[in-house]
C-alpha cells in the first residue's frame, strides 16, 4: 500500500499537462498549483549580532509544466510564452497584488516544478547592502511569531481555458534562478496567496483567468524585539563601518 501511494505521488508530481481542444477552445485540464512549504528567514542583528529578528518568510509554490506539443500550440495560436504569477495579500478584508512576475514556458523542463519567493520586510528587501546592516533600517524590530499554510475550502483543480482576457499594464519581472524578493512593507501580518495565468509577454496580454493556489500562507503574529545596541542608530542614513561591503583596498594583502 505504501509503495502504491508513493508511486501515485511520484506520477502526480511529474505530470506534464496536455493542451486539449473542446468546442473550438483550447484548454488545460485539472490545472492546479500548491504552496508547498514556508520558512522564516532569521536575521542576526545588533552591534555584536546579539539579537535575532526576521528578514521575512521564504516560501515555495508549484508551477504546472506543459508538454512540448502543448507549448507549441500555445505559442503558435496565441503567442503564449509564459506563466504570469501574482502574489497577493489580504488584510482587513482587502486584497492587494504585491508583485507580478513571469516564468518562461521555454525555460521550464521536466525538472522545473516549483519556484521560490522571499517575502521580506521592507528593511531587508531594499538591497543587499541593507541586508548587511547590523541595525536594520526603518527601525525594523519584528520577529515573526507564528504562521501557517492553510488549505482553501473550495475546489483546487479546474480546467483552464485559453482565451484573451486583458492587456496587463503593471510591472512584470522575469523570474530567474535566484528567488524573487518581494517587499511586504513594515508589517507582514496577513494572508498570502499565489495565482497563475497564461501570458503573452511580448504583448503583455493575459490569456486565461487566474488559477488560485491550493494553500494560503497566514502570518498572524509578529513580536517586537528590543536591540539596545542599536538605540538611536539609523543605518539607512549613516551605515556603520562594520556593515559596509568590503572594497578592493580592504581585501588587499598588507
RODO-2510 file (C-alpha; in nm, 4 decimals, decimal comma):
residues 254
     n   res          X          Y          Z
     1     x     0,0000     0,0000     0,0000
     2     x     0,2799     0,2439     0,0931
     3     x     0,4610     0,1719    -0,2344
     4     x     0,1395     0,2395    -0,4285
     5     x     0,0872     0,5762    -0,2537
     6     x     0,4478     0,6781    -0,3231
     7     x     0,4103     0,5781    -0,6879
     8     x     0,0935     0,7864    -0,7255
     9     x     0,2633     1,0861    -0,5639
    10     x     0,5598     1,0486    -0,7979
    11     x     0,3345     1,0372    -1,1034
    12     x     0,1372     1,3396    -0,9816
    13     x     0,4494     1,5460    -0,9140
    14     x     0,5953     1,4659    -1,2571
    15     x     0,2819     1,5286    -1,4630
    16     x     0,3100     1,7361    -1,7786
    17     x    -0,0178     1,8885    -1,8945
    18     x    -0,1507     1,8500    -2,2489
    19     x    -0,3289     2,1256    -2,4366
    20     x    -0,6710     1,9848    -2,5251
    21     x    -0,9472     2,1184    -2,7500
    22     x    -1,3207     2,1316    -2,6831
    23     x    -1,5906     2,3143    -2,8839
    24     x    -1,3217     2,5089    -3,0665
    25     x    -1,1433     2,6219    -2,7481
    26     x    -0,8027     2,5105    -2,6233
    27     x    -0,7726     2,4289    -2,2543
    28     x    -0,5627     2,2623    -1,9836
    29     x    -0,7452     2,0014    -1,7801
    30     x    -0,7485     1,9955    -1,3975
    31     x    -0,4779     2,2580    -1,3533
    32     x    -0,3609     2,3233    -1,0004
    33     x    -0,0857     2,4978    -0,8056
    34     x     0,0132     2,4435    -0,4441
    35     x     0,2156     2,6314    -0,1848
    36     x     0,4421     2,3521    -0,0655
    37     x     0,6322     2,4953     0,2280
    38     x     0,7273     2,8151     0,4074
    39     x     1,0153     2,9009     0,6390
    40     x     1,1074     3,2036     0,8464
    41     x     1,4314     3,3727     0,7387
    42     x     1,6116     3,4888     1,0511
    43     x     1,8379     3,7925     1,0750
    44     x     2,1112     3,8262     1,3380
    45     x     2,1322     4,1940     1,4303
    46     x     2,2854     4,4293     1,6872
    47     x     2,6372     4,5718     1,7077
    48     x     2,7593     4,2257     1,8163
    49     x     2,4889     4,0275     1,6352
    50     x     2,3405     3,9508     1,9753
    51     x     1,9716     3,9572     1,8780
    52     x     1,7544     3,7866     1,6155
    53     x     1,4714     3,9429     1,4152
    54     x     1,3115     3,8250     1,0882
    55     x     1,4121     3,9177     0,7358
    56     x     1,0792     3,7682     0,6352
    57     x     0,9377     3,4428     0,5043
    58     x     1,0625     3,2181     0,2225
    59     x     0,8003     3,0032     0,0524
    60     x     0,7868     2,7617    -0,2401
    61     x     0,4949     2,7043    -0,4763
    62     x     0,4431     2,4566    -0,7584
    63     x     0,4058     2,5632    -1,1211
    64     x     0,2293     2,3478    -1,3840
    65     x     0,4504     2,2013    -1,6573
    66     x     0,3083     2,1883    -2,0100
    67     x     0,4362     1,9265    -2,2548
    68     x     0,6294     2,0235    -2,5676
    69     x     0,3352     1,9815    -2,8054
    70     x     0,1194     2,1969    -2,5795
    71     x     0,3793     2,4738    -2,5637
    72     x     0,3972     2,4762    -2,9432
    73     x     0,0187     2,5080    -2,9759
    74     x     0,0007     2,7946    -2,7250
    75     x     0,2883     2,9797    -2,8921
    76     x     0,1591     2,9301    -3,2487
    77     x    -0,2056     3,0139    -3,1826
    78     x    -0,1749     3,2985    -2,9321
    79     x     0,1931     3,3822    -2,8760
    80     x     0,1640     3,2499    -2,5196
    81     x     0,5170     3,2021    -2,3887
    82     x     0,4944     3,2287    -2,0082
    83     x     0,3069     3,1810    -1,6856
    84     x     0,2103     3,5092    -1,5198
    85     x     0,2340     3,4777    -1,1408
    86     x     0,0688     3,7061    -0,8869
    87     x     0,1440     3,7173    -0,5145
    88     x    -0,1372     3,8837    -0,3191
    89     x    -0,2008     3,9774     0,0420
    90     x    -0,5350     4,0013     0,2174
    91     x    -0,5509     4,2217     0,5240
    92     x    -0,8594     4,3666     0,6907
    93     x    -1,0744     4,2071     0,4165
    94     x    -0,8877     4,3962     0,1432
    95     x    -0,6750     4,2097    -0,1148
    96     x    -0,3740     4,3723    -0,2776
    97     x    -0,1473     4,2368    -0,5530
    98     x     0,2042     4,2771    -0,4125
    99     x     0,4123     4,1564    -0,7058
   100     x     0,3754     4,0162    -1,0561
   101     x     0,6391     3,8080    -1,2280
   102     x     0,6613     3,5599    -1,5111
   103     x     0,8392     3,2357    -1,5874
   104     x     0,9070     3,1373    -1,9477
   105     x     0,7458     2,8150    -2,0691
   106     x     1,0525     2,7641    -2,2874
   107     x     1,2852     2,7611    -1,9870
   108     x     1,0741     2,5075    -1,7989
   109     x     1,1843     2,1446    -1,8155
   110     x     1,0638     1,8226    -1,6541
   111     x     1,2696     1,9254    -1,3516
   112     x     1,1032     2,2671    -1,3247
   113     x     0,8193     2,2026    -1,0821
   114     x     0,8261     2,4958    -0,8436
   115     x     0,9608     2,8417    -0,7691
   116     x     1,0699     3,0159    -0,4500
   117     x     0,9829     3,3639    -0,3253
   118     x     1,1380     3,5661    -0,0432
   119     x     0,8645     3,7721     0,1193
   120     x     1,0748     4,0234     0,3138
   121     x     1,0146     4,3156     0,5428
   122     x     1,0916     4,6371     0,3540
   123     x     1,4044     4,6945     0,5637
   124     x     1,5529     4,3756     0,4198
   125     x     1,4087     4,3909     0,0677
   126     x     1,5692     4,7176    -0,0446
   127     x     1,9135     4,5843    -0,1381
   128     x     2,1982     4,3541    -0,0397
   129     x     2,3655     4,6479     0,1337
   130     x     2,0610     4,6949     0,3574
   131     x     2,0680     4,3225     0,4451
   132     x     2,4214     4,3693     0,5773
   133     x     2,3147     4,6317     0,8312
   134     x     2,3765     4,5428     1,1943
   135     x     2,0897     4,7737     1,2878
   136     x     1,8009     4,7212     1,0420
   137     x     1,6774     5,0243     0,8512
   138     x     1,3462     5,2000     0,9206
   139     x     1,3605     5,0830     1,2828
   140     x     1,2622     4,7289     1,1848
   141     x     1,2487     4,5243     1,5038
   142     x     0,9979     4,2450     1,4302
   143     x     1,0324     3,8698     1,4558
   144     x     0,7577     3,6545     1,3058
   145     x     0,5766     3,4874     1,5946
   146     x     0,3611     3,2319     1,4146
   147     x     0,2478     3,1413     1,0640
   148     x     0,0748     2,8524     0,8892
   149     x    -0,0176     2,7213     0,5444
   150     x    -0,3954     2,6832     0,5416
   151     x    -0,5888     2,4859     0,2809
   152     x    -0,8621     2,6512     0,0785
   153     x    -1,2132     2,5159     0,1263
   154     x    -1,3090     2,5389    -0,2419
   155     x    -1,2111     2,3084    -0,5295
   156     x    -0,8407     2,3448    -0,6113
   157     x    -0,8337     2,1889    -0,9596
   158     x    -1,0200     2,3199    -1,2617
   159     x    -0,9991     2,3458    -1,6382
   160     x    -0,8082     2,6483    -1,7659
   161     x    -0,9484     2,7721    -2,0972
   162     x    -0,7242     2,9699    -2,3311
   163     x    -0,8867     3,3000    -2,4205
   164     x    -0,7816     3,6613    -2,4330
   165     x    -0,8663     3,8372    -2,1058
   166     x    -0,6938     4,1728    -2,0814
   167     x    -0,3749     4,3607    -2,1500
   168     x    -0,1689     4,3647    -1,8317
   169     x    -0,0403     4,7181    -1,7682
   170     x     0,1540     4,6604    -1,4472
   171     x     0,5219     4,5831    -1,3982
   172     x     0,6141     4,2187    -1,4594
   173     x     0,9561     4,0881    -1,3537
   174     x     1,1051     3,7861    -1,5283
   175     x     1,1781     3,5099    -1,2774
   176     x     1,5394     3,3898    -1,2861
   177     x     1,7370     3,1286    -1,0976
   178     x     1,7585     3,3290    -0,7742
   179     x     1,4440     3,3547    -0,5572
   180     x     1,2294     3,6607    -0,6176
   181     x     1,2392     3,9195    -0,3356
   182     x     0,9095     4,0905    -0,2539
   183     x     0,8633     4,3781    -0,0121
   184     x     0,5771     4,3200     0,2300
   185     x     0,6235     4,6620     0,3896
   186     x     0,6803     4,7344     0,7588
   187     x     0,4442     4,4582     0,8743
   188     x     0,3911     4,1131     0,7226
   189     x     0,0758     4,0217     0,9134
   190     x    -0,1852     3,8999     0,6640
   191     x    -0,2866     3,6135     0,4349
   192     x    -0,0827     3,5491     0,1206
   193     x    -0,1863     3,3621    -0,1924
   194     x    -0,0366     3,2733    -0,5304
   195     x    -0,2350     3,2947    -0,8553
   196     x    -0,1210     3,1917    -1,2048
   197     x    -0,2414     3,2665    -1,5583
   198     x    -0,1255     3,2094    -1,9165
   199     x     0,0642     3,5079    -2,0569
   200     x     0,1962     3,6548    -2,3813
   201     x     0,4949     3,8515    -2,2524
   202     x     0,5646     4,0286    -2,5840
   203     x     0,2166     4,1827    -2,5983
   204     x     0,1777     4,1883    -2,2175
   205     x    -0,1521     4,0065    -2,2663
   206     x    -0,3168     3,7677    -2,0194
   207     x    -0,4757     3,4670    -2,1895
   208     x    -0,6680     3,2954    -1,9102
   209     x    -0,8407     3,3598    -1,5822
   210     x    -0,6400     3,3395    -1,2614
   211     x    -0,5952     2,9952    -1,1047
   212     x    -0,5620     3,0105    -0,7263
   213     x    -0,3049     2,8083    -0,5336
   214     x    -0,4461     2,5438    -0,3021
   215     x    -0,2786     2,6934     0,0057
   216     x    -0,2822     3,0299     0,1798
   217     x     0,0051     3,1490     0,3974
   218     x    -0,1285     3,3044     0,7146
   219     x     0,1126     3,5228     0,9135
   220     x    -0,0890     3,6059     1,2212
   221     x     0,1670     3,7275     1,4722
   222     x     0,4918     3,9240     1,4852
   223     x     0,6747     4,0177     1,8037
   224     x     0,8774     4,3355     1,8672
   225     x     1,2416     4,2728     1,9625
   226     x     1,4484     4,5196     2,1659
   227     x     1,8003     4,5855     2,0298
   228     x     1,9717     4,8005     2,2929
   229     x     2,2971     4,8343     2,0970
   230     x     2,1075     4,9885     1,8025
   231     x     1,9419     5,2641     2,0034
   232     x     1,9491     5,5894     1,8042
   233     x     2,1295     5,4319     1,5066
   234     x     1,9790     5,4771     1,1601
   235     x     2,1986     5,2921     0,9146
   236     x     1,9849     5,3904     0,6157
   237     x     2,1394     5,7369     0,6602
   238     x     2,4790     5,6556     0,8130
   239     x     2,5861     5,2907     0,7764
   240     x     2,8127     5,1561     1,0472
   241     x     3,1703     5,0763     0,9351
   242     x     3,1168     4,7081     1,0167
   243     x     2,8063     4,6974     0,7967
   244     x     2,9679     4,8212     0,4763
   245     x     3,0628     4,5965     0,1881
   246     x     3,4419     4,5439     0,1671
   247     x     3,6287     4,7333    -0,1050
   248     x     3,9217     4,6116    -0,3150
   249     x     4,1527     4,8061    -0,0856
   250     x     4,0105     4,6249     0,2183
   251     x     4,0892     4,2898     0,0558
   252     x     4,4496     4,3725    -0,0365
   253     x     4,7257     4,1727     0,1350
   254     x     4,9134     4,4069     0,3673
***
